[in-house]
Each structure stands twice: as structure tokens, then as C-alpha cells.
Amino acid sequence: MTLDQTKRMQMYNKAEQQLVNDVAWLPMDQRFGTHLLKPYVIGRVFNAQDLVPPDDWANVYIAAH
């Protein structure tokens, strides 16, 4: 921290550029979802994007009930 305005702006610009270089991002919204899944549905995994990767479907099945 500094009281020198020129130095402070240099520090701010350096920090801003570092964020750009690191591809920092901030979500602009938050979503939520509710799921009702029967206990005999096996292998279904929920993720933050609420998407099922195509390869995951091979592990999903309905158990005897």
C-alpha cells in the first residue's frame, strides 16, 4: 500500500494485467437446481453445470426394486 498516486496506479495496472494473463473470471449469476432421484437409480452424478458427460451414461442404471 502506498500514498503515492503514481506508484499506486502502477501497482493497480500490474495487478489488472496479471488477472488478464491468468484468465481470471467471475460468475455473474448463481443458479440452483433441485433433483428428485429415486434410490434405485445408480451411477447418476450431479455436477455444478448440471450436465452429464457422454461417457458417464455407461455407468447409470436402474437397480432392481
C-alpha positions as CSV (number, residue, x, y, z in Angstrom):
1,M,0.0,0.0,0.0
2,T,1.3,3.4,-0.8
3,L,0.1,7.0,-0.7
4,D,2.0,7.8,-3.9
5,Q,-0.7,8.0,-6.6
6,T,1.6,7.2,-9.5
7,K,3.0,4.2,-7.7
8,R,-0.5,3.1,-6.7
9,M,-1.7,3.2,-10.3
10,Q,1.3,1.3,-11.5
11,M,0.5,-1.4,-8.9
12,Y,-3.2,-1.4,-9.9
13,N,-2.3,-1.8,-13.6
14,K,0.2,-4.6,-12.8
15,A,-2.5,-6.5,-10.8
16,E,-5.1,-5.9,-13.5
17,Q,-2.7,-7.2,-16.2
18,Q,-1.9,-10.3,-14.1
19,L,-5.7,-11.1,-13.8
20,V,-5.9,-10.8,-17.6
21,N,-2.9,-13.0,-18.1
22,D,-4.3,-15.6,-15.7
23,V,-7.7,-15.5,-17.4
24,A,-9.5,-14.8,-14.2
25,W,-13.3,-14.8,-14.3
26,L,-16.1,-14.1,-12.0
27,P,-19.5,-15.7,-12.4
28,M,-22.3,-13.1,-12.9
29,D,-25.1,-15.2,-11.7
30,Q,-25.7,-18.2,-9.4
31,R,-28.1,-20.9,-10.3
32,F,-29.6,-23.7,-8.2
33,G,-31.5,-26.7,-9.0
34,T,-33.3,-29.4,-7.2
35,H,-33.3,-33.0,-8.1
36,L,-35.5,-35.9,-7.1
37,L,-33.7,-39.1,-7.8
38,K,-35.1,-42.5,-6.9
39,P,-32.8,-44.5,-4.7
40,Y,-32.7,-47.3,-7.3
41,V,-31.1,-45.0,-10.0
42,I,-27.5,-45.9,-9.6
43,G,-24.5,-44.1,-11.0
44,R,-26.0,-40.7,-11.7
45,V,-23.6,-38.0,-10.6
46,F,-24.6,-34.3,-10.5
47,N,-22.1,-31.5,-11.2
48,A,-22.0,-27.8,-10.9
49,Q,-23.1,-27.3,-14.6
50,D,-25.9,-29.9,-14.2
51,L,-24.6,-31.7,-17.3
52,V,-24.0,-35.4,-17.8
53,P,-20.8,-36.1,-19.7
54,P,-21.5,-38.6,-22.5
55,D,-19.1,-41.2,-21.1
56,D,-20.9,-41.1,-17.7
57,W,-24.1,-42.7,-19.2
58,A,-22.4,-46.1,-19.3
59,N,-22.4,-46.1,-15.5
60,V,-26.0,-45.2,-15.0
61,Y,-28.6,-47.9,-14.5
62,I,-31.8,-48.8,-12.7
63,A,-31.4,-51.3,-10.0
64,A,-34.0,-54.0,-9.1
65,H,-36.6,-52.5,-6.8
